[in-house]
Each structure stands twice: as C-alpha cells, then as structure tokens.
Amino acid sequence: MWDSGKTFGCDTAGAHTILQSGKAACRWQRREGKILLNVEIPFNTTAMVYLPVENAADIYENGTRVTELEEIEIVKTVKKGTVLRLGSGVYALEFS
C-alpha cells in the first residue's frame, strides 16, 4: 500500500514518448493524501501498469472502482501491488 504519509520531495512527475501508433504519456501527482495518475495509451496499443496498491478495489478510474470496469483488466495482484492492463484511451486513476 502507498504510504502517503512519507515526504519524498516530489509531488508531480510525467513523461511521454511518440510511438508508431501515437503518443504514450503518463503523469502523476500527489494531492490530499492520494495519488492521481493520468495515462494516455495510443490507438491499437495496450499497456501494463503496476500500482503500489495491494487491493485492486482501492483503485478508481474516474470515480469508479477498477474492479467494476470491463475495459480495465486486473492481470494480477502481487505483494504490495496490482498490475492492470489498459487498452487504448485516456485514463484517470486514483489511489491512496
């Protein structure tokens, strides 16, 4: 589980790259004890995303638990994390 009580000195970060299928981007920010993660995946592409959250039900996409969304696949839960498979699109993930 993410320990939002620790201070790491960085509250936001992001990166992007241009693929043959388009722009892939990821940006996160820490706000009010939560992590907000914006992910952009280009057309005809999938991405594997690891989040430091043990229980997938604690991850939200636009306010809905990812466990309730068909378009987000929970690949596996590992010690201290969850791996999601995201298809093409823009996602606004949130966890604490």
Buried (B, 14 or more C-beta within 10 A) or exposed (E): EBEBEEEEEEEEEEEEEEEEEBEBBBBBBBEEEBBBBBBBBBEEBEBEBEBEBBEBEBBBBEEEEBEEBEEBBBBEEEEEBBBBBBBBEEBEBBBB
